[in-house]
Amino acid sequence: MNGRVLITSALPYANGQLHFGHMAGAYLPADCFARFKRLKQNDVLFISGSDEYGIAITLSAELAGRTPKEQVDYFHKENVDLFKKLNISFDHYSRTTCKKHAPLVQDFFLTLLKNGYIEEKIVEQLYSEEEGRFLADRYVIGICPKCGFEEARGDECTKCGGNYEATDLKFPKSKLTKSNLTLKKTKHWFFKCNLFKDKLIKFLEKKDWRPNVTNFVKPYIDEFHERCITRDLEWGVPLPIDGAHGKVLYVWFDAPIGYISATQEWAENIGEVDAWKKYWLDPETKYVQFIGKDNIVFHAMIFPAMVMGQDINYNIVDNLEANEFLTIEGKRFSKSTGWNIDLKDFLTRYTSDTLRYTLAANAPENQDSEFTFKDFQMRVNNELVGKLGNFIHRTLTFIIDRMEQKIPECHDFSSDDDDFLDAIRLKLEEAEESFENCRLRKAALSLIELSSAANAYFDLKKPWNLLKDKESKKELETTMYCCLTAIKAIALIASPIIPESADKIWKMLGFAGSISTQSWDVVIGNDLIPGKNLPHPKILFSKIDDEAIQCEISKLTNMKTPITHANLKEIISIDDFSKLDLRVGRIEKAETIQKSKKLLKLIVDLGFEKRTILSGIAQSYENPEELIGKRVIVVANLKKIKLMGIESEGMILAASFENFLELPSIKDAPEGTQIS
């Protein structure tokens, strides 16, 4: 064994079906890494499970007419089935409603309380007299305290991007009953994670993580503050102290502990109840976490702080692999607008390996990437069929039809043979390094580059011509032996990414069982056995025609929810409208704002002056630089407002549709022109 590796993937919420973005972000990269480390003969434990508590669960359950337990049971099964279809090789997939979880979470809380890291406070929260309960932010709507939007959520305004407490909303109402809410005092408990600030700084300084991870975390360090860890709910892990009836622990507190409880459940299932300890308590174990971008702060700072406050020295993450977002055909996945591909349905028409390869080859490792059906078609037709599959089929068919179906003898190598074998070794080394460093795109590229090089070698050597000349028999046999060596290397590199296809290739070389059970180094080091019979080759991949792709694109477009038009506002007079001073402005500079998902900071030239304007369009314009030079319509006499600590001096008009915002533009009118 080459060391012990604990691998965890973010626990998906059991309130909806997983989509392509989830797979590209946290599950496929983790699975490929786990499969590679097993090939390298590491002691690997790959853990995940369903996240089944929290407001998102109860709200979605109520909207669906289910109990929370019915909701999580349904989606837990749905997601387990999807993981199986995509060949995600968890050693154990658990759920936070398992019997091991709540006691462990409560122990975490009690230890933090004993050690002085928990504080009790009386706070005011929104209460529904009609429903007889306190309402968490996801259950609250109201008027945004920053921009006046009338349907703002309890934690964030979807129009201006502002962040606030639910108690800051004007005229707050229940999202479910639309009843008015009042402020009422209640008791809650807070985790004083700010006390771990110095430890966390030292912890993070030692980590050589991806730039997208460390750059995301840095702004949060200075503002690291205590966080409320309880909620007024019935669905959750109960607070284990007297006088806390109706209080449960916040989902962000209990969920990451699920990695440990899942490992404990795994140990119990295999009949070795203490086996979990070697992964969580032995400092020699390497711990690698795979998450999406939106989970970085919790896994890089908050969960480590929770662990630092324990009496037991649990292992803290060594490598934090966080991918960016995956869009589909230029837009974010959205169930509400219908801009979504049903993964379960997709896998009824296409193989899991074709999807795995496409997501790996275009993995959102350092920046957002995009899934398009045309790219999917190209990856399958040109790369998997045209390069990888074509080389394997032409090689094996030639040997079976022309060379007695046996692995040929290997004789002296020519310079061309040596060059090709060197290329094989190079691609194996590149792939090994890529897998080791969780770089799926590069690993997938090595696979296809090796296939391309193999096709070029086959064409260069022209075995059909060598077959005609008896004196070239040894050269022919050596050529085809080299081609089979390349196929063996292709099977090895392919195994973590497209495991079903890799096993088929492995068996087409005459081997039994799965290549996943082999050793990476042994497979590379062992030569093929001349004289061994080869089975008839099988088609690995099938081409996808244009009609099928057009059908997929049409289906996606047709699934979009029909636009519902907002009611007209109160009729105003021309005098009311004339109070607005609308001007043409030209955007000179556009940049994102740290810690805000929706706001962009714009510098706008109004002709007579330049202004800073914050606009909640970041999710509609992911590349802010494309806005530079655009002439827009500005409300120039709007009262200044401070958002995210920055003063905004106006508002830019935008059309809102399907949760996207589009800026209308002016073509010729110069900056400062008045619009009437």
VOGU-3710 file (C-alpha; in Angstrom, 3 decimals, decimal comma):
1> mngrvlitsa> 0,000/0,000/0,000  1,129/3,533/-0,788  -0,633/5,308/2,071  -4,159/5,893/3,259  -6,513/8,389/1,592  -9,880/9,605/2,872  -11,994/11,177/0,122  -15,278/12,989/0,731  -17,714/14,619/-1,683  -20,121/17,355/-0,589
11> lpyangqlhf> -23,377/16,003/0,804  -26,127/16,840/-1,722  -29,437/18,172/-0,412  -32,144/15,523/-0,636  -34,718/17,977/-1,974  -34,186/17,745/-5,723  -32,582/15,688/-8,455  -28,884/16,090/-9,089  -27,871/17,781/-12,345  -24,816/18,017/-14,586
21> ghmagaylpa> -23,327/20,834/-12,514  -23,320/18,727/-9,363  -21,589/15,875/-11,170  -18,965/18,116/-12,763  -18,310/19,932/-9,499  -18,050/17,445/-6,654  -18,752/13,855/-7,699  -17,071/12,953/-10,993  -13,722/14,582/-10,003  -13,799/12,772/-6,644
31> dcfarfkrlk> -14,689/9,472/-8,285  -11,869/9,727/-10,831  -9,419/10,579/-8,059  -10,626/7,648/-5,932  -10,390/5,235/-8,857  -6,873/6,437/-9,668  -5,675/6,139/-6,057  -7,015/2,595/-5,911  -5,039/1,797/-9,067  -1,997/3,209/-7,267
41> qndvlfisgs> -2,696/0,694/-4,491  -3,592/3,286/-1,856  -5,909/2,398/1,026  -8,885/4,469/-0,187  -12,167/5,282/1,535  -14,593/7,331/-0,568  -17,497/8,758/1,472  -20,587/10,887/0,876  -24,291/10,928/1,719  -27,546/12,847/1,527
51> deygiaitls> -27,899/16,096/3,485  -31,415/15,717/4,870  -32,054/18,487/7,374  -32,556/22,226/7,072  -34,983/24,865/5,876  -34,566/23,945/2,213  -35,924/20,475/2,995  -38,934/21,585/5,028  -39,880/24,317/2,565  -39,643/22,074/-0,505
61> aelagrtpke> -41,557/19,353/1,372  -44,390/21,723/2,252  -44,585/22,988/-1,319  -44,648/19,388/-2,575  -47,289/18,315/-0,064  -44,969/15,826/1,622  -43,584/15,419/5,122  -39,849/16,182/5,436  -39,165/12,454/5,914  -41,128/11,552/2,789
71> qvdyfhkenv> -39,266/14,246/0,866  -35,780/13,095/1,843  -36,617/9,412/1,382  -37,770/10,097/-2,162  -34,782/12,153/-3,265  -32,247/10,034/-1,383  -33,342/7,040/-3,475  -33,422/9,128/-6,676  -29,868/10,350/-6,163  -28,524/6,958/-5,105
81> dlfkklnisf> -29,900/5,530/-8,354  -28,281/8,330/-10,392  -24,912/7,815/-8,735  -25,105/4,116/-9,616  -25,969/4,855/-13,246  -22,994/7,200/-13,477  -20,698/4,629/-11,822  -19,709/6,895/-8,914  -17,730/4,398/-6,822  -18,524/5,436/-3,253
91> dhysrttckk> -17,279/2,994/-0,641  -20,237/4,183/1,395  -23,093/6,594/0,677  -24,978/7,486/3,844  -27,552/10,062/4,944  -27,733/12,511/7,833  -30,864/10,820/9,163  -28,833/7,687/9,907  -28,741/6,621/13,557  -25,033/7,486/13,930
101> haplvqdffl> -25,441/11,119/12,923  -27,516/12,958/15,546  -25,559/11,678/18,591  -22,260/12,697/16,978  -23,567/16,167/16,048  -24,870/16,669/19,582  -21,503/15,600/20,981  -19,779/18,188/18,756  -22,113/20,865/20,135  -21,703/19,859/23,782
111> tllkngyiee> -17,912/19,804/23,473  -17,865/23,286/21,921  -20,214/24,471/24,700  -18,007/22,953/27,416  -14,907/24,528/25,908  -16,422/28,016/25,832  -17,082/28,303/22,104  -20,893/28,493/22,302  -22,829/31,546/23,490  -26,530/31,811/24,345
121> kiveqlysee> -28,377/34,959/23,262  -31,882/36,406/23,281  -32,706/37,762/19,833  -35,763/39,034/17,972  -37,069/36,973/15,083  -40,083/37,058/12,814  -43,099/35,190/14,129  -46,292/34,126/12,348  -49,329/34,306/14,617  -51,386/32,517/11,971
131> egrfladryv> -48,960/29,596/11,714  -47,938/29,685/15,375  -44,207/29,521/14,707  -41,031/31,498/14,125  -40,145/31,663/10,456  -36,634/31,221/9,145  -35,445/33,485/6,331  -36,421/31,098/3,504  -40,034/31,262/4,696  -40,134/35,075/4,606
141> igicpkcgfe> -40,737/37,583/1,825  -41,073/41,355/1,964  -39,888/44,676/0,615  -36,132/44,926/0,162  -34,681/47,455/2,635  -32,139/48,544/0,026  -33,892/48,827/-3,339  -37,590/48,529/-2,502  -38,205/45,334/-4,487  -41,544/43,990/-3,270
151> eargdectkc> -40,831/40,244/-3,510  -37,435/40,135/-1,779  -36,392/36,932/-0,003  -35,657/36,783/3,692  -31,898/36,534/3,251  -31,152/38,189/-0,095  -32,789/40,426/-2,677  -32,977/38,737/-6,069  -33,186/42,139/-7,774  -30,367/44,241/-6,297
161> ggnyeatdlk> -28,303/41,410/-4,774  -28,343/42,953/-1,309  -27,684/40,775/1,759  -29,454/41,409/5,053  -31,285/39,763/7,954  -34,919/38,773/7,509  -35,798/41,237/10,270  -34,559/44,075/8,028  -37,326/43,509/5,462  -40,118/46,047/5,274
171> fpkskltksn> -43,611/44,598/5,712  -42,396/40,993/6,064  -44,857/38,225/5,221  -44,981/34,444/5,307  -43,993/32,948/1,966  -46,541/30,169/2,407  -49,596/31,940/3,860  -48,819/35,588/2,962  -49,784/36,511/6,552  -48,101/39,484/8,268
181> ltlkktkhwf> -45,282/38,775/10,687  -44,256/40,346/13,983  -41,004/40,477/15,909  -40,836/38,247/18,938  -38,003/37,421/21,311  -36,514/33,949/21,252  -33,390/32,220/22,499  -30,623/30,989/20,190  -27,076/29,667/20,443  -24,079/31,056/18,570
191> fkcnlfkdkl> -20,774/29,449/17,598  -17,936/31,853/18,420  -15,892/30,776/15,407  -14,122/34,145/15,424  -12,063/32,810/18,360  -10,354/30,466/15,892  -9,282/33,237/13,532  -5,544/33,059/14,341  -5,502/29,266/14,158  -7,305/29,353/10,843
201> ikflekkdwr> -4,879/31,890/9,388  -1,946/29,625/10,295  -3,862/26,607/8,984  -4,593/28,265/5,643  -1,053/29,633/5,242  0,239/26,047/5,094  -2,145/25,026/2,315  -1,100/25,029/-1,316  -4,633/24,975/-2,667  -5,908/26,093/-6,037
211> pnvtnfvkpy> -5,901/29,884/-6,508  -9,670/29,924/-7,005  -10,060/28,425/-3,506  -7,555/30,554/-1,603  -8,643/33,754/-3,360  -12,264/33,021/-2,462  -11,435/32,482/1,223  -9,140/35,456/1,850  -11,836/38,188/2,007  -13,764/36,228/4,646
221> idefhercit> -10,917/35,947/7,159  -11,010/39,544/8,375  -14,791/39,466/8,801  -14,978/36,029/10,410  -17,593/36,411/13,156  -19,823/34,351/15,416  -22,649/32,483/13,711  -26,048/31,383/14,936  -26,174/27,572/14,973  -29,781/26,949/16,019
231> rdlewgvplp> -33,193/27,336/14,432  -36,803/27,147/15,556  -37,798/23,963/13,743  -38,962/20,437/14,417  -37,021/18,864/11,536  -33,366/18,631/12,454  -30,923/17,432/15,096  -32,425/18,512/18,447  -30,389/20,763/20,707  -29,165/18,450/23,505
241> idgahgkvly> -29,721/20,776/26,499  -32,574/21,632/28,855  -34,873/24,500/27,937  -34,310/24,145/24,206  -37,556/22,532/23,085  -38,285/23,204/19,429  -34,669/24,155/18,726  -32,584/22,232/16,227  -29,020/22,676/15,064  -28,531/24,659/11,866
251> vwfdapigyi> -27,954/22,479/8,804  -24,598/24,122/8,061  -23,438/22,916/11,489  -24,684/19,351/11,254  -24,037/18,568/7,576  -20,203/18,414/7,479  -20,197/16,221/10,580  -22,015/13,808/8,282  -18,682/12,872/6,732  -17,626/11,409/10,078
261> satqewaeni> -20,964/9,791/10,961  -21,085/8,213/7,485  -17,629/6,723/8,055  -18,748/5,386/11,436  -21,778/3,792/9,778  -19,500/2,248/7,127  -17,295/0,771/9,868  -20,306/-0,725/11,617  -21,603/-2,176/8,352  -18,340/-4,028/7,669
271> gevdawkkyw> -18,294/-5,381/11,223  -15,270/-3,350/12,388  -16,765/-0,598/14,548  -13,422/1,135/15,161  -12,262/1,048/11,524  -13,392/4,670/11,038  -10,683/5,866/13,430  -7,762/5,113/11,121  -9,256/7,526/8,574  -10,343/10,310/10,928
281> ldpetkyvqf> -7,875/10,075/13,823  -4,611/8,869/12,271  -2,579/11,948/11,181  -0,865/9,815/8,525  -4,139/9,679/6,572  -4,403/12,187/3,731  -7,828/13,838/3,684  -9,122/15,225/0,363  -12,506/16,984/0,080  -14,353/17,654/-3,191
291> igkdnivfha> -16,959/20,413/-3,179  -18,597/23,042/-5,360  -17,647/26,705/-5,320  -20,590/27,653/-3,099  -19,315/25,443/-0,264  -15,775/26,810/-0,017  -16,127/28,986/3,097  -17,842/26,272/5,129  -15,242/23,636/4,288  -12,160/25,861/4,360
301> mifpamvmgq> -12,971/27,785/7,546  -16,121/26,919/9,502  -15,873/23,120/9,590  -12,137/23,283/10,416  -12,993/25,692/13,275  -15,634/23,260/14,556  -13,049/20,472/14,539  -10,419/22,670/16,231  -12,833/23,157/19,131  -13,175/19,419/19,831
311> dinynivdnl> -11,341/17,368/22,446  -10,806/14,599/19,893  -8,144/15,365/17,289  -10,095/14,672/14,126  -8,209/15,022/10,851  -8,761/18,334/9,086  -8,817/18,585/5,307  -5,427/18,449/3,581  -6,547/19,161/0,013  -9,723/21,108/-0,722
321> eanefltieg> -10,699/20,588/-4,357  -13,424/23,090/-5,246  -14,641/23,383/-8,827  -16,408/26,364/-10,343  -19,884/26,321/-11,915  -21,034/24,515/-15,052  -23,543/26,296/-17,283  -25,720/24,731/-19,942  -25,970/26,299/-23,374  -24,807/29,638/-21,960
331> krfskstgwn> -27,092/29,805/-18,911  -27,104/28,576/-15,319  -29,099/25,452/-14,528  -32,532/26,524/-13,253  -35,462/24,275/-12,435  -37,763/27,247/-11,947  -37,301/28,449/-15,543  -37,001/24,974/-17,046  -33,419/25,567/-18,173  -32,349/22,141/-17,058
341> idlkdfltry> -31,456/18,717/-18,445  -33,125/15,798/-16,693  -30,087/13,668/-15,914  -32,133/10,526/-15,372  -33,833/10,967/-18,742  -30,538/11,844/-20,465  -29,012/8,533/-19,373  -31,773/6,596/-21,114  -30,352/7,776/-24,464  -26,626/8,130/-23,861
351> tsdtlrytla> -24,107/6,047/-21,962  -22,685/7,164/-18,652  -19,158/7,022/-20,098  -19,926/9,513/-22,862  -21,231/11,974/-20,269  -18,370/11,284/-17,850  -15,806/11,894/-20,584  -17,455/15,115/-21,770  -17,692/16,526/-18,236  -14,087/15,519/-17,518
361> anapenqdse> -12,740/17,022/-20,753  -14,500/20,306/-19,976  -14,273/20,276/-16,174  -14,841/23,697/-14,489  -11,629/23,467/-12,495  -10,400/27,070/-12,338  -13,261/28,931/-13,996  -16,842/28,329/-15,042  -17,276/26,080/-18,068  -20,189/25,305/-20,354
371> ftfkdfqmrv> -21,972/22,148/-21,445  -23,429/22,339/-24,930  -25,004/19,551/-26,942  -22,821/20,384/-29,947  -19,692/19,992/-27,826  -21,075/16,738/-26,410  -21,627/15,481/-29,964  -18,115/16,546/-31,011  -16,519/14,854/-27,994  -18,315/11,596/-28,731
381> nnelvgklgn> -18,049/11,556/-32,538  -14,585/13,033/-33,062  -12,735/11,961/-29,941  -14,299/8,816/-28,478  -15,455/7,294/-31,788  -13,080/8,887/-34,300  -9,847/8,661/-32,334  -9,982/6,285/-29,360  -12,544/3,780/-30,618  -11,259/3,868/-34,179
391> fihrtltfii> -7,684/3,040/-33,212  -8,675/0,142/-30,966  -11,071/-1,353/-33,517  -8,733/-1,067/-36,520  -5,846/-2,586/-34,551  -7,758/-5,554/-33,138  -9,652/-6,214/-36,360  -6,371/-6,300/-38,299  -4,806/-8,790/-35,863  -7,875/-11,030/-35,783
401> drmeqkipec> -8,420/-10,999/-39,547  -4,797/-11,010/-40,725  -2,606/-12,368/-37,888  -4,373/-15,482/-36,555  -6,118/-13,582/-33,724  -3,021/-13,796/-31,497  -0,792/-11,271/-29,757  2,275/-11,144/-32,058  5,923/-11,535/-31,130  7,963/-8,400/-30,470
411> hdfssddddf> 11,300/-8,027/-32,266  13,855/-5,250/-32,663  12,418/-1,749/-32,509  12,901/0,776/-35,272  13,350/4,477/-34,531  9,657/4,986/-35,315  8,757/2,278/-32,801  11,006/3,839/-30,165  9,464/7,252/-30,739  5,968/5,803/-30,392
421> ldairlklee> 6,798/3,879/-27,218  8,338/7,061/-25,787  5,101/8,901/-26,604  3,107/6,214/-24,782  5,320/6,516/-21,702  5,045/10,315/-21,786  1,247/10,257/-21,932  1,123/7,745/-19,073  3,325/10,020/-16,975  1,241/13,085/-17,862
431> aeesfencrl> -1,979/11,282/-17,003  -0,584/10,015/-13,706  0,464/13,514/-12,678  -2,903/14,938/-13,747  -4,912/12,389/-11,787  -2,680/12,826/-8,740  -3,272/16,587/-8,809  -7,003/16,282/-9,585  -6,684/17,803/-13,054  -9,324/15,953/-15,011
441> rkaalsliel> -9,157/18,126/-18,110  -5,465/17,350/-18,587  -5,995/13,639/-17,896  -8,763/13,482/-20,503  -6,545/15,374/-22,927  -3,713/12,866/-22,401  -6,132/10,043/-23,230  -7,168/11,578/-26,538  -3,659/12,741/-27,439  -2,426/9,183/-26,955
451> ssaanayfdl> -5,225/7,910/-29,206  -4,283/10,481/-31,865  -0,614/9,533/-31,669  -1,544/5,857/-31,968  -3,619/6,474/-35,103  -0,760/8,478/-36,599  1,675/5,626/-35,854  -0,674/3,074/-37,422  -0,952/5,198/-40,577  2,810/5,771/-40,669
461> kkpwnllkdk> 3,663/2,070/-40,409  1,004/0,985/-42,950  0,628/-2,606/-41,669  -1,482/-3,535/-44,711  1,603/-2,969/-46,868  3,898/-4,833/-44,462  1,544/-7,791/-44,708  2,242/-8,137/-48,428  6,004/-8,577/-47,944  7,105/-11,779/-46,214
471> eskkelettm> 10,449/-10,186/-45,326  8,560/-7,548/-43,339  6,874/-10,083/-41,047  8,976/-9,180/-37,997  8,434/-5,485/-38,571  4,693/-6,119/-38,901  4,583/-8,143/-35,698  6,533/-5,486/-33,798  4,270/-2,765/-35,161  1,110/-4,495/-34,026
481> yccltaikai> 2,683/-5,373/-30,662  3,375/-1,651/-30,162  -0,228/-0,875/-31,097  -1,471/-3,364/-28,492  0,846/-1,754/-25,933  -0,821/1,564/-26,729  -4,267/-0,004/-26,258  -3,197/-1,267/-22,842  -2,062/2,257/-21,913  -5,344/3,702/-23,224
491> aliaspiipe> -7,305/1,261/-21,041  -5,278/2,303/-18,001  -5,675/6,057/-18,502  -9,346/5,599/-19,389  -10,164/3,543/-16,300  -10,766/6,429/-13,832  -12,736/8,491/-16,376  -14,729/5,975/-18,441  -14,620/2,786/-16,338  -17,131/0,678/-18,292
501> sadkiwkmlg> -15,330/1,294/-21,590  -11,932/0,710/-19,974  -13,065/-2,705/-18,762  -14,267/-3,591/-22,266  -10,887/-2,573/-23,707  -9,094/-4,580/-21,015  -11,075/-7,705/-21,889  -10,488/-7,160/-25,618  -6,779/-7,552/-24,815  -7,561/-11,009/-23,443
511> fagsistqsw> -7,522/-10,130/-19,742  -10,144/-11,304/-17,254  -11,942/-9,192/-14,682  -11,822/-5,432/-14,319  -8,796/-3,226/-14,900  -9,927/-1,258/-11,823  -8,654/-4,119/-9,649  -5,160/-3,928/-11,145  -2,096/-1,924/-10,125  -1,225/1,136/-12,228
521> dvvigndlip> 2,505/0,421/-12,023  2,141/-3,324/-12,645  -0,024/-2,783/-15,731  2,608/-0,413/-17,124  5,510/-2,712/-16,229  4,113/-6,021/-17,471  4,558/-6,850/-21,142  1,848/-8,480/-23,222  2,146/-12,245/-23,724  2,825/-13,247/-27,370
531> gknlphpkil> 0,673/-16,058/-28,695  -2,292/-15,259/-26,461  -5,647/-15,395/-28,241  -7,612/-12,178/-28,545  -11,413/-12,045/-28,506  -13,349/-10,332/-31,270  -13,523/-6,558/-30,672  -16,732/-4,808/-29,692  -17,948/-1,368/-30,650  -17,185/0,957/-27,734
541> fskiddeaiq> -19,066/4,092/-28,773  -21,688/5,059/-31,331  -21,891/8,328/-33,215  -24,585/10,847/-32,349  -26,331/12,288/-35,395  -27,312/15,910/-35,946  -31,009/15,130/-35,687  -30,611/13,727/-32,170  -28,701/16,803/-31,038  -31,233/19,166/-32,549
551> ceiskltnmk> -33,942/17,236/-30,725  -32,089/17,712/-27,417  -31,699/21,443/-28,003  -35,370/21,784/-28,964  -36,432/19,842/-25,902  -34,394/22,144/-23,660  -35,873/25,230/-25,299  -39,424/23,900/-25,127  -39,055/23,039/-21,434  -38,691/26,682/-20,529
561> tpithanlke> -41,469/27,904/-18,286  -43,804/30,306/-20,144  -43,176/33,912/-19,196  -45,667/35,243/-16,663  -46,138/38,973/-16,853  -46,180/41,058/-13,703  -49,293/43,068/-12,959  -49,250/46,682/-14,015  -48,368/49,083/-11,246  -50,579/51,944/-10,080
571> iisiddfskl> -51,411/54,454/-12,826  -49,294/57,618/-12,596  -49,564/61,033/-14,209  -47,140/62,630/-16,641  -46,038/64,828/-13,743  -45,015/61,754/-11,757  -42,997/60,407/-14,675  -41,338/63,772/-15,319  -39,719/63,563/-11,876  -37,406/60,847/-13,226
581> dlrvgrieka> -34,185/62,130/-14,762  -33,175/59,405/-17,223  -29,789/59,858/-18,907  -27,605/58,000/-21,361  -24,510/56,667/-19,627  -21,514/54,799/-21,000  -19,990/52,040/-18,868  -16,249/52,685/-18,506  -15,405/50,004/-15,977  -17,140/46,877/-14,659
591> etiqkskkll> -15,947/44,573/-11,907  -17,295/41,986/-9,485  -17,686/42,639/-5,764  -16,211/40,137/-3,338  -18,792/38,268/-1,262  -21,661/39,316/-3,546  -22,991/36,858/-6,104  -25,248/39,377/-7,835  -23,732/42,853/-7,677  -21,368/44,425/-10,192
601> klivdlgfek> -19,547/47,691/-9,516  -19,832/49,939/-12,573  -18,141/53,247/-13,352  -20,553/55,100/-15,648  -19,769/58,266/-17,643  -22,813/60,562/-17,793  -21,038/63,136/-19,923  -21,034/65,811/-17,241  -19,646/63,489/-14,512  -18,674/59,919/-13,735
611> rtilsgiaqs> -20,534/57,862/-11,151  -20,198/54,594/-9,258  -23,329/52,504/-9,658  -23,936/49,057/-8,175  -26,149/46,840/-10,307  -27,524/43,380/-9,504  -26,716/41,903/-12,914  -23,645/39,796/-12,105  -25,358/36,468/-12,740  -26,623/37,646/-16,132
621> yenpeeligk> -23,262/39,092/-17,220  -20,646/36,661/-15,922  -17,893/38,386/-17,893  -18,157/42,013/-16,680  -15,687/43,222/-19,294  -18,278/42,667/-22,041  -20,212/45,626/-20,591  -17,397/48,137/-21,104  -18,366/50,700/-23,737  -22,070/49,836/-23,568
631> rvivvanlkk> -24,450/52,842/-23,526  -27,190/52,275/-20,961  -30,143/54,113/-19,412  -29,424/55,559/-15,956  -31,843/56,931/-13,353  -29,635/59,911/-12,556  -31,634/61,596/-9,780  -32,131/58,576/-7,535  -31,185/58,991/-3,891  -27,758/57,509/-3,079
641> iklmgieseg> -27,722/54,192/-1,240  -24,930/52,165/0,357  -24,701/48,473/-0,636  -21,928/46,117/0,522  -20,172/49,138/2,028  -20,070/50,965/-1,344  -22,137/54,040/-2,162  -24,254/53,629/-5,312  -25,100/56,854/-7,163  -27,962/55,828/-9,387
651> milaasfenf> -29,675/52,888/-11,026  -29,338/51,282/-14,443  -32,570/50,148/-16,073  -32,840/46,460/-16,972  -35,436/44,084/-18,358  -36,135/41,154/-16,025  -37,152/37,776/-17,431  -36,645/34,161/-16,290  -34,446/35,367/-13,401  -32,117/37,029/-15,917
661> lelpsikdap> -31,556/40,732/-16,387  -30,853/42,322/-19,764  -29,604/45,895/-20,160  -31,330/47,876/-22,920  -28,742/49,907/-24,818  -28,572/53,176/-26,716  -26,807/53,069/-30,087  -25,888/56,634/-31,068  -26,985/59,179/-28,440  -23,945/60,606/-26,571
671> egtqis> -23,375/60,360/-22,843  -25,570/62,658/-20,778  -28,426/62,796/-23,296  -31,734/63,088/-21,490  -34,348/60,424/-22,169  -37,994/61,423/-22,139
//
